[in-house]
């Protein structure tokens, strides 16, 4: 029987350019090298001056056109300067004493640390009770986290998977409506090895029937020989609301704070979160995603804390941030856990099934988190952007043709994707901008190196191109947290 399941592809990454396909820094490097060559030829002249001028010009062009680990030299230099001035050799967060009660004290964390200007606080919602809310003070956004279950998506029939994908697309289309209180959606799927421990715990809890000791020993022997059994996975949807975005503009009264330092959400804030929650739950139910509840402040704190520890994540307060963090060029260490963050630079350019991320998510020998943040783009703004991109590319192609440059197949494919996006927008489909990240964690540098190699191989099987975010690991780690970050 033929495979009738729908296929999906994302097209090539749209690369922005200033003139004829070249970046502004590339044009500036070429012009500067030519100016320096003129000065050298006037000062030195002869064969020696010519050799130096040619060497400078070739080096300048090569440095801005030949990529090293995904970036050219003109892109690495600003990143290295920023990392040099902002890196923290040992950022220590000492929490203030938290009093009991239903309210929590605002805790000041060092500037630039992972939890800087991020606060967790409870809000009482009628007919639901207390829910945990994240306030991101760097941008003034509120977020709520809902654990969801898709009922074994990879095990469903092709028609059922297509139905779930259609439901998710309808959810995104509804959120893109101008009156929706949701400004961003973040999908987080986390996977960690733990199937063996879970099965052993079940045996200890349930016991064994009488007379089955031989079968039990055989089963335990089978488990001991299985290093990769199953993975503990969990999916979460983060809904973010921006009070400064129309039509909510003007409702934001700030996150109040009394003289004692306790969080005092305003009435407008409570209304905003209530509307956000009701809209999020209804849209998820419509998409046939089972909502397993709303995380309260303690469950939300435990969820965030689990990013920074491998053991138990039960905490007694809303202070989930790591006690210490150390940012390196290729990793970031929080407490005793090392992390490496990848950006999904290229999504599949081939047609793939809806479960194409399964090799990464179910890589049960590694601790992995896949996060995708999406934000709807206003239809008028998206139309203007597409029209400007089409005019710019047409002008660049004409300049390339006059200069004798050939049009590559990749560029033709990018033009096809641009045309398809324009047709979809004209047909009434919503336009989203999105970005995806993969977080790999381990308890040691050696284990992290092995896990990263395995994840890179799994990404190749998923037809993804990953780029390790060198020099930006600490900030990239916050993009995988349930904060709705990661979009420029």
C-alpha positions in Angstrom: 0.0 0.0 0.0 1.4 3.4 -1.0 2.4 5.9 1.7 -0.3 8.5 1.5 1.0 10.6 4.4 1.6 14.3 3.6 5.1 15.6 3.1 6.6 18.9 4.2 9.6 21.0 3.3 10.9 24.3 4.5 13.1 25.6 1.7 16.4 27.4 1.9 17.3 29.9 4.5 16.7 33.4 3.3 19.9 35.3 3.5 19.7 39.1 3.7 22.0 41.2 1.6 22.6 44.8 0.9 23.7 44.9 -2.7 23.9 42.2 -5.4 23.8 39.5 -2.8 26.7 40.9 -0.7 26.4 42.0 2.9 27.3 45.6 4.0 30.4 44.3 5.8 31.6 42.5 2.7 31.2 45.7 0.6 32.9 47.7 3.3 35.8 45.3 3.5 36.3 45.3 -0.3 36.2 49.1 -0.5 38.6 49.5 2.5 41.1 47.1 1.1 41.1 48.9 -2.3 41.6 52.3 -0.5 44.6 50.8 1.5 46.0 49.4 -1.8 45.9 52.8 -3.4 47.8 54.3 -0.5 50.4 51.5 -0.5 50.9 51.8 -4.3 51.4 55.6 -4.0 53.8 55.2 -1.1 55.8 52.1 -2.1 55.2 51.5 -5.8 57.0 48.9 -7.8 56.7 45.1 -7.5 57.0 45.1 -3.7 54.0 47.5 -3.3 52.0 45.5 -5.9 52.6 42.2 -4.0 51.6 43.7 -0.7 48.5 45.3 -2.2 47.4 42.1 -3.9 47.9 40.2 -0.6 45.8 42.7 1.4 43.0 42.6 -1.1 43.0 38.8 -1.3 43.0 38.5 2.5 40.2 41.0 2.9 38.0 39.3 0.3 38.7 35.8 1.7 38.0 36.9 5.3 34.5 38.1 4.5 33.5 35.4 2.0 35.0 32.1 3.3 33.0 30.8 6.3 34.7 29.3 9.3 32.2 27.1 11.4 29.3 28.8 9.7 30.5 32.5 10.0 32.9 34.7 8.1 35.6 36.7 9.9 33.6 39.9 9.8 30.8 38.1 11.7 33.2 36.5 14.2 35.0 39.6 15.3 31.9 41.5 16.8 30.8 38.2 18.5 34.3 37.7 20.0 34.4 41.3 21.2 31.0 41.0 22.8 31.9 37.6 24.4 35.2 39.1 25.8 33.4 41.9 27.5 30.3 40.1 28.8 31.6 36.6 29.7 31.3 35.7 33.4 34.1 33.6 34.9 32.0 32.7 37.9 28.6 34.4 38.3 27.2 33.5 41.7 23.5 34.1 42.6 22.8 34.2 46.4 19.1 34.2 47.0 17.5 36.4 49.6 15.6 34.8 52.4 12.1 34.0 51.2 9.3 34.3 53.7 6.3 32.0 53.8 2.9 32.7 52.5 1.4 32.9 49.1 3.6 35.7 47.8 7.3 35.7 46.9 9.9 38.3 47.3 11.6 39.8 44.2 15.2 38.4 44.2 17.8 40.4 42.5 20.2 38.4 40.3 23.4 39.7 38.8 23.2 41.6 35.6 23.8 39.3 32.6 23.0 36.1 34.6 20.5 33.5 33.3 17.7 34.6 35.6 18.3 38.4 35.4 15.0 40.3 35.4 13.0 37.1 35.2 10.5 36.4 38.0 8.0 33.7 38.8 4.8 34.6 40.7 1.3 33.1 41.3 -2.0 34.3 40.0 -5.4 33.1 41.1 -7.8 32.2 38.3 -11.4 31.5 38.9 -12.5 27.8 38.4 -8.8 26.9 38.0 -7.0 28.0 41.1 -3.4 29.1 41.3 -1.2 29.1 38.2 2.4 30.0 37.8 3.4 32.9 35.6 6.8 34.0 34.3 7.5 37.7 33.9 10.4 38.6 31.7 11.5 42.0 32.7 13.9 42.4 29.8 11.0 42.8 27.4 7.9 43.0 29.6 6.3 39.8 28.5 4.2 37.2 30.5 4.4 33.5 29.8 2.4 30.4 31.0 3.5 26.8 30.5 1.1 24.0 29.6 2.3 20.4 29.5 0.6 18.6 26.6 0.4 15.1 25.2 -0.3 14.1 21.6 -1.0 10.4 22.4 2.1 8.8 20.9 2.3 10.9 17.7 5.0 8.8 16.0 2.9 5.6 16.6 -0.3 7.0 14.9 -1.5 6.2 11.5 -0.6 8.5 8.7 -4.1 9.9 8.4 -4.2 10.6 12.2 -0.8 12.4 12.1 -2.0 14.6 9.2 -5.1 15.4 11.2 -3.0 16.4 14.2 -0.8 18.6 12.0 -3.8 20.2 10.5 -5.1 21.0 14.0 -1.8 22.6 14.9 -1.8 24.7 11.8 -5.3 25.8 12.6 -4.1 26.8 16.1 -1.4 28.9 14.7 -3.8 30.5 12.2 -6.1 31.4 15.0 -3.3 32.9 17.1 -2.3 35.0 14.2 -5.6 36.9 14.4 -5.1 40.5 15.4 -7.3 40.2 18.6 -5.6 37.2 20.0 -3.9 37.8 23.4 -1.1 35.5 22.4 2.0 37.1 20.9 4.4 34.2 20.8 4.2 30.4 20.9 7.1 28.2 22.0 7.1 24.4 21.7 9.5 22.6 24.0 10.2 18.9 23.9 12.7 17.4 26.3 14.1 13.9 26.3 16.3 12.2 28.9 17.4 8.6 29.4 15.4 7.1 32.2 13.4 4.2 30.9 15.5 1.6 32.7 15.2 3.3 36.1 11.4 3.6 35.6 11.0 0.0 34.8 13.1 -1.1 37.8 11.1 1.2 40.1 7.9 -0.3 38.8 9.2 -3.8 39.6 10.1 -2.7 43.1 6.7 -1.0 43.6 4.4 -3.7 42.1 6.4 -6.7 43.0 6.1 -10.0 41.1 3.5 -12.7 41.1 4.1 -15.9 43.0 6.1 -18.5 41.2 7.6 -16.1 38.6 11.0 -15.6 40.1 12.7 -17.3 37.1 11.0 -15.0 34.7 11.9 -12.0 36.8 15.6 -12.9 36.8 15.5 -13.3 33.1 13.8 -9.9 32.7 16.3 -8.2 35.0 19.1 -9.7 33.0 17.6 -8.4 29.8 17.3 -4.9 31.3 20.9 -5.0 32.5 22.1 -5.7 28.9 20.0 -2.8 27.5 21.9 0.5 27.7 19.5 2.3 25.5 15.9 1.3 26.3 13.5 4.1 26.3 13.6 7.8 27.0 11.5 10.0 29.3 10.0 12.6 27.1 7.8 15.5 27.8 6.3 18.2 25.6 5.3 21.7 26.7 3.7 24.6 25.0 4.6 28.1 26.2 2.1 30.9 25.4 3.5 34.4 25.7 1.6 37.7 25.8 3.0 41.1 25.3 0.9 43.8 27.0 2.5 46.5 24.8 1.2 44.9 21.6 -2.1 46.1 20.2 -4.9 45.5 21.0 -3.6 45.1 24.6 -1.6 48.3 24.5 -2.5 50.5 27.4 -3.7 47.7 29.7 -0.2 47.2 31.2 0.1 48.8 34.7 3.4 47.2 35.5 4.3 44.4 37.9 3.6 46.1 41.2 5.7 45.8 44.2 4.8 46.7 47.7 7.0 48.4 50.3 8.0 45.0 51.6 9.3 43.8 48.3 6.6 41.3 47.4 5.1 40.9 43.9 1.7 42.5 43.5 0.2 41.8 40.1 -2.2 44.5 39.0 -5.8 43.8 38.2 -5.1 44.4 34.5 -2.3 41.8 34.6 -4.6 39.2 36.1 -7.2 39.9 33.4 -4.5 39.6 30.8 -3.2 36.2 32.1 -6.8 34.9 32.4 -7.6 35.7 28.8 -4.3 34.2 27.7 -5.0 31.0 29.6 -8.5 30.6 28.3 -7.4 31.2 24.7 -4.5 28.8 25.0 -6.5 25.9 26.4 -9.3 26.3 23.9 -6.9 26.4 21.0 -5.0 23.3 22.2 -8.2 21.3 22.7 -9.2 22.3 19.2 -5.9 21.0 17.9 -6.6 17.6 19.7 -3.7 18.1 22.0 -4.4 16.8 25.5 -3.7 19.5 28.1 -2.4 17.9 31.2 -3.0 20.9 33.4 -1.4 24.3 34.0 1.9 24.5 36.0 1.6 26.3 39.3 4.5 28.3 40.7 6.2 25.3 42.3 5.8 23.0 39.3 6.9 25.8 37.1 10.0 26.4 39.2 10.8 22.7 39.2 10.5 22.6 35.4 13.0 25.4 35.0 15.3 24.0 37.7 15.4 20.7 35.8 17.4 22.5 33.1 20.3 22.9 35.6 20.4 19.7 37.6 20.3 16.0 36.7 18.7 14.7 39.9 15.6 15.6 41.7 14.1 18.9 40.9 11.7 19.3 43.8 12.1 22.9 45.2 10.3 24.7 47.9 10.3 28.2 46.4 10.1 30.0 43.1 13.9 30.5 42.9 14.8 28.0 40.2 18.0 29.6 38.8 21.4 28.1 39.2 23.6 29.1 42.1 26.6 29.6 39.8 27.2 29.8 36.1 30.4 29.9 34.0 30.3 30.8 30.3 32.9 29.5 28.0 33.4 29.9 24.3 31.6 26.6 23.3 29.8 25.7 26.5 28.0 27.1 29.5 28.2 25.5 33.0 25.4 25.9 35.4 26.1 24.5 38.8 27.5 21.0 38.0 25.9 20.6 34.5 27.5 21.5 31.2 25.4 22.6 28.3 25.9 23.1 24.6 23.3 25.0 22.5 22.8 24.6 18.7 20.8 26.8 16.4 18.9 25.0 13.7 20.4 26.9 10.8 18.7 24.9 8.0 15.4 23.0 8.2 14.8 20.1 5.8 15.0 21.2 2.1 13.8 17.8 1.1 10.2 16.5 1.6 9.9 14.9 5.0 7.2 13.4 7.1 5.7 15.1 10.1 7.8 13.1 12.5 11.1 14.1 11.0 12.5 15.2 14.4 12.1 11.8 16.0 15.8 10.9 15.6 16.8 13.8 17.8 13.9 13.7 20.3 14.1 10.0 20.9 17.9 9.8 21.1 17.5 8.2 24.5 21.2 8.0 25.4 21.4 11.8 25.5 19.7 14.6 27.5 18.2 16.8 24.8 15.8 19.7 24.6 14.4 21.0 21.4 12.8 24.4 21.5 11.0 26.3 18.7 9.8 29.8 19.2 7.2 31.2 16.7 5.7 34.7 16.3 3.0 35.7 13.9 3.8 38.5 11.4 1.1 41.0 10.6 -0.3 40.3 7.1 0.3 43.9 5.8 3.9 43.8 7.2 4.5 40.4 5.7 3.2 41.6 2.3 5.5 44.6 2.3 8.5 42.4 3.3 7.9 40.0 0.5 7.4 42.7 -2.0 10.6 44.4 -0.9 12.5 41.1 -1.0 11.3 40.3 -4.5 12.3 43.8 -5.8 15.7 43.6 -4.1 16.4 40.1 -5.4 15.4 41.2 -9.0 17.8 44.1 -8.8 20.6 41.9 -7.4 20.1 39.4 -10.2 20.3 42.1 -12.8 23.5 43.4 -11.2 24.9 39.9 -11.2 24.0 39.4 -14.8 25.7 42.6 -15.9 28.8 41.6 -13.9 28.9 38.2 -15.5 28.0 36.3 -12.3 26.0 33.1 -12.8 22.7 32.5 -10.9 23.2 29.5 -8.7 20.6 26.7 -8.3 20.3 27.6 -4.6 19.4 31.1 -5.5 16.7 29.9 -7.9 15.3 27.6 -5.2 15.2 30.6 -2.8 13.2 32.5 -5.5 10.8 29.6 -5.7 10.3 29.6 -2.0 9.8 33.4 -2.0 7.1 33.0 -4.7 5.4 30.2 -2.8 5.3 32.3 0.4 3.8 35.2 -1.6 1.1 32.9 -3.0 0.3 31.4 0.4 0.0 34.9 1.9 -2.3 36.0 -1.0 -4.5 32.9 -0.3 -5.0 34.0 3.3 -2.5 31.9 5.2 -0.8 33.3 8.3 2.8 34.2 8.1 5.1 33.2 11.0 8.8 33.8 11.8 10.4 31.1 13.8 13.7 29.9 15.1 14.7 26.5 16.6 17.4 25.5 19.1 18.8 22.2 20.4 20.2 22.0 24.0 22.5 19.2 24.9 23.4 18.7 28.6 25.7 16.3 30.4 27.5 16.0 33.8 31.0 16.1 32.4 33.0 17.6 29.4 33.7 14.1 28.0 30.1 13.0 28.2 29.0 16.3 26.6 31.4 15.9 23.7 30.0 12.4 23.1 26.4 13.6 23.3 27.1 16.4 20.9 28.6 14.1 18.4 25.5 11.8 18.7 23.1 14.7 18.3 24.9 16.0 15.2 24.5 12.6 13.7 20.9 12.4 14.6 20.3 15.9 13.1 21.8 14.6 9.8 19.2 11.8 9.9 16.5 14.5 10.5 17.8 16.5 7.5 18.7 19.4 9.8 21.8 21.6 9.7 22.9 22.6 13.2 25.3 25.4 14.0 26.9 25.5 17.5 26.5 29.0 18.9 30.1 29.7 19.8 30.7 32.8 22.0 26.9 33.1 22.7 26.2 30.0 24.8 24.9 31.7 27.9 22.4 33.9 26.1 21.4 30.9 23.8 20.7 28.8 26.9 18.0 31.3 27.9 16.4 30.9 24.4 15.6 27.3 25.3 13.9 28.2 28.6 10.1 28.8 28.6 10.5 32.6 28.1 9.5 33.0 24.5 12.9 34.3 23.6 15.1 33.5 20.6 13.7 35.8 17.9 15.6 38.9 16.9 
